[in-house]
Amino acid sequence: MMTVKNPSDMGSVSIADDVIANIAGQAAAECYGLVGMAPKHLFAGIGVNKRAENAARGIQVNAYGDYSVSLDLHVIMAYGVRIPEVARTVMERVKSAIENQLGLSVREVNVHVHGLKIPD
């Protein structure tokens, strides 16, 4: 749980890691070439999922005391895309979404490609 102090000193706001992960997942889902999220843990099974209600799947959030976060996204990409370019786009969009919507500083966004999906 990330706690963000209100600039007006009226109190504080606590943001659950799942909220941060959901925002990151929504931003990533909008990227061309990303097919879905892979599970964070091997025992969860492999599956392609790009639906909104499971946007946090495959995303690990690390919160730090200085109001910054780092994220690890475990993804599945479409076969034939330029993986480094898609990964860079995912990194940029996720960083921008977290910083703009939550006001948190993003230390890093790591993209782990777990597989490729061949179009049907």
C-alpha positions as CSV (number, residue, x, y, z in Angstrom):
1,M,0.0,0.0,0.0
2,M,1.4,3.3,-1.1
3,T,0.5,6.3,1.1
4,V,0.7,9.7,-0.6
5,K,0.7,12.9,1.5
6,N,-1.8,15.5,0.5
7,P,0.1,18.7,-0.4
8,S,-2.4,20.8,1.7
9,D,-1.5,18.9,4.8
10,M,-5.1,18.0,5.3
11,G,-4.3,14.3,5.5
12,S,-3.1,11.5,3.4
13,V,-4.3,9.2,0.6
14,S,-3.5,5.5,0.6
15,I,-3.3,3.8,-2.8
16,A,-3.4,0.0,-3.0
17,D,-0.9,-1.8,-5.1
18,D,-3.8,-3.3,-7.1
19,V,-4.9,0.2,-8.1
20,I,-1.5,1.1,-9.4
21,A,-1.3,-2.3,-11.2
22,N,-4.8,-1.7,-12.7
23,I,-3.8,1.7,-14.1
24,A,-0.6,0.2,-15.5
25,G,-2.5,-2.7,-17.0
26,Q,-5.0,-0.4,-18.7
27,A,-2.2,1.7,-20.2
28,A,-0.4,-1.4,-21.4
29,A,-3.5,-2.9,-22.9
30,E,-3.8,0.1,-25.2
31,C,-0.4,-0.6,-26.8
32,Y,-0.3,-2.1,-30.3
33,G,1.4,-5.5,-30.3
34,L,0.5,-6.4,-26.8
35,V,-1.8,-9.4,-26.8
36,G,-2.2,-9.9,-23.0
37,M,-0.7,-10.3,-19.7
38,A,1.1,-13.4,-18.4
39,P,0.8,-14.5,-14.8
40,K,3.4,-13.2,-12.3
41,H,4.0,-16.7,-11.0
42,L,4.5,-19.9,-12.9
43,F,2.0,-21.8,-10.9
44,A,-0.8,-19.5,-12.1
45,G,-0.7,-21.0,-15.6
46,I,-0.2,-19.3,-18.9
47,G,-3.1,-17.6,-20.6
48,V,-3.8,-14.6,-22.7
49,N,-5.9,-12.0,-21.0
50,K,-6.4,-8.4,-22.1
51,R,-9.8,-7.7,-20.5
52,A,-10.2,-4.8,-18.2
53,E,-11.3,-6.7,-15.1
54,N,-8.0,-8.5,-15.0
55,A,-5.7,-5.6,-16.0
56,A,-3.6,-6.1,-12.9
57,R,-2.7,-9.7,-13.7
58,G,0.9,-10.1,-14.6
59,I,2.0,-6.8,-12.9
60,Q,4.1,-6.5,-9.8
61,V,4.3,-3.2,-8.0
62,N,7.2,-2.2,-5.7
63,A,6.4,0.9,-3.7
64,Y,9.1,2.9,-2.0
65,G,9.0,5.4,0.9
66,D,9.8,8.4,-1.3
67,Y,6.5,8.2,-3.1
68,S,8.0,6.3,-6.1
69,V,7.2,2.9,-7.6
70,S,8.8,0.4,-9.9
71,L,6.7,-2.0,-11.9
72,D,7.4,-5.4,-13.5
73,L,5.0,-6.3,-16.4
74,H,4.8,-9.9,-17.6
75,V,3.4,-9.8,-21.1
76,I,2.5,-11.8,-24.2
77,M,3.1,-10.0,-27.5
78,A,1.8,-10.7,-31.0
79,Y,4.1,-12.7,-33.3
80,G,5.8,-10.5,-35.9
81,V,5.9,-7.3,-34.0
82,R,9.2,-5.5,-33.1
83,I,9.5,-6.6,-29.5
84,P,11.9,-3.8,-28.4
85,E,9.7,-1.1,-29.9
86,V,6.5,-2.5,-28.3
87,A,8.2,-2.9,-25.0
88,R,9.4,0.7,-25.2
89,T,5.9,2.0,-26.0
90,V,4.5,0.0,-23.0
91,M,7.2,1.4,-20.7
92,E,6.4,5.0,-21.8
93,R,2.6,4.7,-21.6
94,V,2.7,3.0,-18.2
95,K,5.1,5.5,-16.8
96,S,3.0,8.4,-18.1
97,A,-0.3,7.0,-16.8
98,I,1.0,6.4,-13.3
99,E,2.7,9.8,-13.0
100,N,-0.3,11.7,-14.5
101,Q,-3.1,9.9,-12.7
102,L,-1.5,9.2,-9.3
103,G,1.2,11.8,-9.0
104,L,3.8,9.2,-8.1
105,S,7.3,9.1,-9.5
106,V,8.1,6.0,-11.5
107,R,11.6,4.7,-11.0
108,E,11.4,2.0,-13.7
109,V,9.1,-0.1,-15.8
110,N,10.4,-3.5,-16.6
111,V,8.8,-5.5,-19.4
112,H,9.2,-9.3,-19.3
113,V,8.0,-11.0,-22.5
114,H,6.8,-14.5,-21.6
115,G,5.5,-15.5,-25.0
116,L,4.3,-14.7,-28.5
117,K,0.8,-15.3,-29.9
118,I,0.4,-16.2,-33.5
119,P,-2.7,-14.6,-35.0
120,D,-5.6,-16.9,-35.8
